Amino acid sequence: MKNRIIITVLLSLIASLAQARSNPGDTLALRTVPEGYELVDSIIYRPVSAVDTALVGKKIWNILPSRSAGDSVNVSISQPSSVKAALDSQLVANPARSISGYRIRVYFDNSQTSRTDSEAILKKFEKTWPGVPVYRTYANPYFKVTAGDFRTKSEAMALLVKLRNEFPRALLVKEKINYPAADSKCTYITDTVKILRPLVQLQNL
C-alpha cells in the first residue's frame, strides 16, 4: 500500500514537471510538492547510445551531398527497392542482437548465499563503475556477474587490470556481448534530476 502511494505521488510530480516544461513562464507546477516531501537534486548515470544519436532516424541516401542543399556535387544511389527494405529490416533487428566478444567475470558461485551475494556485487559494481555495463545471470546452479561489452581481448584486459584490486578473483571470459557504446572512452552521461524525498529521512539522519 505504501509503495502504491509513493508511485502515485511520483506520477503526480512527473505530470507537474512536464506541465512546467511545456509552460516555462508558469512556475506554479514546480512548487506543488506534496506535504511531507521535498525536491532534491540527484545525479544519475545514463549509458550513451550504441550509435551516434545525430544519425538516428536518418538514412544515408537522405543525407548525401546535393547541390540543392548547398553542396558542390550531387551524389545519388540507384538500387532496387528490395535492397532498401532488407537494410531497413536489418537496422530494426540490430539492437536486439548480440555479437561474440569479451567480458570480465567478477562473481561466479553456487553457494547458499550466492543469490544475495551476486545482487550485492552487482550493486557495488554499478556504484563504483557507473560507466561500465554489468550483468547478473543465472545458469543452474551458478549465479554470475560479468561486466563490460568488449569486441577485443585487449580492451577487456585494460578493465581487468583496473578491477584486480577490488575484485581479485575477476577473470576474462569470452561470451556473447551487446553492441558496445560508439565511444568507448565515454560510455555514460551524467545528468541531474529532481527526485521526491520524504522529509522523514532528514530527521532520521
C-alpha positions in Angstrom: 0.0 0.0 0.0 2.9 2.4 0.9 4.6 1.6 -2.4 1.4 2.4 -4.3 1.1 5.8 -2.6 4.7 6.7 -3.4 4.2 5.7 -7.0 1.1 7.8 -7.2 2.9 10.8 -5.8 5.8 10.3 -8.2 3.4 10.1 -11.2 1.7 13.3 -10.0 5.1 15.0 -9.7 6.2 13.9 -13.1 3.0 15.3 -14.6 3.5 18.6 -12.8 7.1 18.9 -14.1 6.0 18.1 -17.6 3.4 20.8 -17.4 6.0 23.3 -16.1 8.4 22.5 -19.0 5.6 23.0 -21.6 4.9 26.4 -19.9 8.2 27.8 -18.9 6.6 31.0 -17.6 4.4 29.1 -15.2 6.5 28.1 -12.2 3.5 27.1 -10.0 3.7 23.5 -11.1 7.3 23.3 -9.7 6.0 24.4 -6.3 3.3 21.8 -5.9 5.3 19.4 -3.8 3.2 17.1 -1.6 3.2 17.8 2.1 5.9 15.9 3.9 8.1 15.7 0.8 10.8 17.8 -0.8 12.5 18.0 -4.2 16.3 17.3 -4.1 18.9 17.1 -6.8 20.2 13.7 -7.6 22.9 12.7 -10.1 22.1 9.8 -12.5 24.3 8.0 -15.0 22.8 7.2 -18.4 24.7 4.9 -20.8 25.4 6.5 -24.1 23.7 5.2 -27.2 25.4 2.4 -29.2 25.0 4.6 -32.2 25.6 8.2 -33.0 22.3 9.9 -31.9 22.9 12.6 -34.5 22.2 9.9 -37.1 19.1 8.4 -35.5 16.2 8.5 -37.9 18.4 9.5 -40.8 19.2 7.3 -43.9 22.4 7.6 -45.9 20.6 8.3 -49.1 18.8 11.2 -47.5 22.0 12.9 -46.3 24.1 12.5 -49.4 25.7 15.7 -50.9 23.5 17.6 -53.2 23.7 21.0 -54.9 20.2 21.8 -53.8 21.4 21.6 -50.2 24.4 23.9 -51.0 27.0 21.2 -51.6 29.4 21.3 -54.5 28.4 18.0 -56.1 25.4 15.7 -56.5 25.6 12.1 -55.3 22.7 9.7 -55.9 22.2 6.0 -55.3 20.3 3.6 -57.6 19.2 0.4 -56.1 16.2 -2.0 -56.1 13.6 -1.4 -53.5 14.2 -4.9 -52.1 17.8 -3.8 -51.1 16.4 -0.8 -49.2 13.8 -3.0 -47.5 16.4 -5.5 -46.4 18.6 -2.8 -45.0 15.7 -1.3 -43.1 14.8 -4.6 -41.5 18.5 -5.2 -40.6 18.6 -1.9 -38.8 15.5 -2.6 -36.8 16.8 -6.1 -35.8 20.3 -5.0 -34.8 19.6 -3.6 -31.2 18.3 -7.0 -30.1 21.3 -8.9 -31.5 24.4 -9.9 -29.7 27.9 -10.5 -31.0 30.9 -12.5 -29.9 33.3 -10.6 -27.6 34.7 -10.4 -24.1 33.5 -9.6 -20.6 35.1 -9.6 -17.1 33.6 -12.1 -14.7 33.7 -10.6 -11.2 31.5 -13.2 -9.5 30.8 -16.9 -10.0 29.3 -19.1 -7.3 26.7 -21.6 -6.3 26.7 -21.3 -2.6 23.5 -20.9 -0.5 24.1 -17.2 -0.3 25.0 -16.8 -4.0 21.7 -15.1 -4.9 22.1 -12.3 -2.4 25.8 -12.1 -2.8 25.5 -11.7 -6.6 22.9 -8.9 -6.1 25.3 -7.1 -3.7 28.2 -7.5 -6.1 26.1 -6.1 -8.9 25.0 -3.0 -6.9 28.6 -2.5 -5.7 29.9 -2.6 -9.2 27.2 -0.2 -10.6 28.1 2.3 -7.9 31.9 2.1 -8.3 32.0 1.8 -12.1 28.9 3.6 -13.4 30.2 3.8 -17.0 30.6 0.0 -17.4 27.6 -2.2 -18.2 27.2 -5.0 -15.7 25.1 -8.2 -16.0 23.8 -10.7 -13.4 22.8 -14.1 -14.8 21.8 -17.5 -13.6 22.9 -20.8 -15.2 21.9 -23.6 -12.9 23.4 -23.9 -10.4 25.6 -20.8 -10.7 25.0 -17.1 -10.3 27.3 -14.9 -12.4 28.1 -11.3 -12.5 30.0 -10.1 -15.6 31.0 -6.6 -16.7 31.7 -4.8 -20.0 31.0 -5.3 -23.7 34.3 -5.5 -25.5 35.0 -6.5 -29.0 38.7 -7.2 -28.5 40.6 -9.0 -25.8 43.0 -6.1 -25.3 40.1 -3.7 -24.4 38.8 -6.3 -21.8 42.3 -6.7 -20.3 42.6 -3.0 -19.7 39.5 -3.1 -17.5 40.6 -6.4 -15.8 43.8 -4.7 -14.7 41.8 -1.9 -13.1 39.5 -4.3 -11.3 42.1 -6.7 -9.9 42.5 -4.8 -6.5 38.8 -4.6 -5.9 37.8 -8.0 -7.4 40.9 -10.2 -7.0 39.1 -13.3 -8.4 38.0 -11.4 -11.6 38.9 -13.1 -14.9 38.4 -12.5 -18.6 35.7 -14.6 -20.4 34.7 -14.9 -24.0 30.9 -14.8 -24.5 28.1 -13.1 -26.4 28.0 -9.4 -25.7 25.7 -6.5 -26.6 26.8 -3.9 -29.1 29.3 -1.7 -27.2 28.9 2.1 -27.0 30.1 4.0 -30.0 32.5 6.0 -27.9 34.5 3.5 -25.7 36.2 6.4 -23.8 32.9 8.0 -22.8 30.3 5.2 -22.1 28.0 7.2 -19.9 26.4 10.6 -19.4 25.9 12.3 -16.1 22.7 14.3 -15.5 21.0 16.0 -12.6 17.3 15.2 -12.0 14.9 16.2 -9.3 13.6 13.4 -7.1 10.9 13.4 -4.4 12.2 12.6 -0.9 10.2 12.3 2.3 11.2 14.8 4.9 11.3 12.0 7.5 14.6 10.8 6.0 16.2 14.1 7.1 15.0 13.6 10.7 16.4 10.0 10.8 19.9 11.1 9.7 
